[in-house]
Amino acid sequence: MTPKLNRWKRFADWDERPLRLDKFAAEDPANGFSAFSSPADPQPGIGIKDGRVVSLDGVLEHDYDMIDRFIARHHIDPAVAPEAMALESATIARWLVDMNVPREKLVRLAHGMTPAKLAEVVSQLNALEIAFAYSKMRARKTPGNQAHVTNAKDDPLQLAADAATAVAFGFDEIETTMRVSRNAWSNAVACAVGGAVGRWGTLFQCSSEEAEELRIAMAGFTSYAETVSVYGTEKSFTDGDDTPWSKAFLAAAYASRGVKMRCTSGAGSELLMGFHEAKSLLYLEARCLCLQRGMGVQGTQNGGIDGAPLTATIPGGVRELMAENLIAVWLDLECASGNDARSTESEIRVGAKILPYLIAGSDLICSGMGSILKYDNSFNPSLINGEELEDYLVLQRDFEADGGLTPLPESRAIELRERAVEAIAAVFEELDLSSPTEDMKTSVVYASGSDDTRSLMPRDVSFISEAIKERGVTVIDVVKALANRGFREEAENLLNVVKLRLSGDYLQTSAMIRDGRIVSAVNDPNDYLGPGSGYRVSEERRLQLNDIRDVLDQKEVLRSEALHEKDEAKHIRYRNLGPATSGPANDDVVIGISPAFGLKLYRTTAGHRLSEVLGVMLDAIRARGLKARVVRFRHTADTSFLGLSAARLAGSGIGIGIQAKGTAVIHQRDRQPHNNLELFSNAPITRLEHYRALGANAAAYALGEMPEPIVVPQRGEAMGSRYHARVALIYAIETGLTEAGAAPEEVDVILTGAKS
């Protein structure tokens, strides 16, 4: 029986098998259904009579469902529709990626297009073209980002600390939700206070049941909302006891209270609701987006959202998520472009999904990046979470792309967390809601997540939350409490956001607050018209993006090496014996060491003491009855030339060359520099027994034998990515000590045998 190969891993450990949509696509299983297209999709078309849309994508007015009716009355501009619908879809698609066609022209045409027409146009674009068109069509020039701030205990102390950290990272919006529904009021107060620590202007949302969320907003704790869900099929709407008109009324209720509001939609939601109608996901989402524009909302949270994991299993699904985001910005909506739900357990697929948005930019690249750890994310893990936050910061640096975040020194994070915890504790004490202990507060300040805290539990929080609600506590009460307890800066920061609700300035399209100033599509319009236009990372911003933690430089390498200097001095002494000469007999092997070996560098990249490495090689050579000489070369730091130079000084014609980082060769005097006998190129995985065997083989070559070459086993370790930065700096230190024409120095090595 032929054994089954297990060379390729088909799917992740979690069940992420791709989905076939045959059962959703009528009776023909071979109909080519994908996220982008379905035979059941209508053909684009429109009929206008007396300024009224009387047919829409093949449906006559008397057969409209409520979505058709709302789109016909409130989205379609009858003055533009004849012109827009008459254009070839391929022509419009080319205009989307033509830097010479201004955004304003395309936005105007979109207002006259039906859902089927919008979907047909963007379906002409491949993924790269969609990303390019998105960068051109988004409303606001400057990119931004949004964070999820939640925890598994609904602990308000941790929420305040994590909110302050998220604000310091530069998130323009923070969103919370809760594990226990009745804890919404406590969560809202905690994040509002934490979000006011350090700077002001970060907008905040408490994602709760719609009516409750509106009450929290009217109490002044939140400044935006995005939980008004919209669907692309009539049955999905009615199943939730909603209509486009009721959603529009709710949106108006938020706006009338100065609360920024956008809708939520995304491919796959109709499948999850069970009412798919065998239409393509892109067409259904195009309907959602036309509805949202007709409702007059400021923007949209789309790009799959909770449906993204489902959409990502369908052919073309991730491309569809990008395409629906493109339709959103083409319709001139602010776009919080998804990337919140974690669509896969594959790190490769996660990175691939975020990259187009990072490079293209977005009003809000993530409609909820998990600034907390995965297990604390009450929305379920985001595409990017606290575990990947540093990676995201490095991605910004790699591509010099502004992903909306700024690296944060750990000392500053601790300072802000401490201040936030003290502030929320002071509010609770002032309002007689709770009295957190010092142990509670300290555990939260230094916690990575709720597993590390000794603080409030969900039941404790419920009493606090119910008291806030029943006593009618408002944001003004919290502002007063902060001021009374000495947190005047935080009180003013929180009050500043409340004042903006009176002016309504941040109800502009794609509005955010930067440095106390409204930045929106009105005063910061996306003016991309080719290279040199649109958003560009300034020199100041580039330096901020580059300032990530744990950056390695030569000073840091030397500092870390210096920590080993005293320890190494206990084990070895080097005594310079003067210029080295060629060996007179054929019974010696020369070990050529690099300029910084044992002088500025003391350990290999695998962590072995250089005294140990030299010791095992010397022992192995002497065990074969040969002499072992050590020579320091200063004219080169190159491994091959170290080995060749050593071989030319050896009476046997055999030499070992070794750098301080541990790379080593066996060389012979009459060979070309890089045509050595044996090479240890992967120092980080080279063990002491390998160096011992290398010494033994060098001795064998000197005796005229042909030993089995030593092979250091590798298991696919990413040597380059793990070590090349350090190796480059180490080699720079080595070459900095070289001197052209410098004579080799004979070195007497004295191994003391001291124990560490």
Secondary structure, DSSP 8 states (H G I E B T S, - for coil): -------S--S-SS-------GGGS-S-TTS---SS--TTS----EEEETTEEEEETTEEGGG--HHHHHHHHHT--TTTHHHHHHS-HHHHHHHHT-TTS-HHHHHHHHTT--HHHHHHHHTTS-HHHHHHHHHHH-SBSS---EEE---TT--HHHHHHHHHHHHHHT-SEEEE--SSGGGHHHHHHHHHHHTTSS-S--EEEE---HHHHHHHHHTTS-SEEEEEE--SSHHHHHHTT--HHHHHHHHHHHHHTT-EEEEE--TTHHHHHT--TT--HHHHHHHHHHHHHHHT-SEEE-SSGGGHHHHTTSTTHHHHHHHHHHHHHHTT-EEE----B---S-HHHHHHHHHHHHHH--SBS-EEEESS-GGG-TT--BSS-GGGHHHHHHHHHHHT---S-----HHHHHHHHHHHHHHHHHHHHHTTS----HHHHHHHHT-SSGGG-----HHHHHHHHHHHHHTT--HHHHHHHHHHTT-HHHHHHHHHHHHHHHHTGGGSTT-EEETTEEE-TTTSB----STT-S----HHHHHHHH--TT---HHHHHHHHHTTHHHHHTTEEEEEEEE----SSSSEEEEEE-TTBTTTB-B-TT--BHHHHHHHHHHHHHHTT-EEEEEE--S---HHHHHHHHHHHSTTSEEEEE-TTS-EEEEETTS-TT--SEEE--GGG--HHHHHHHHHHHHHHHTT-----------S--HHHHHHHHHHHHHHHHHHT--TT---EEEEEEE-----
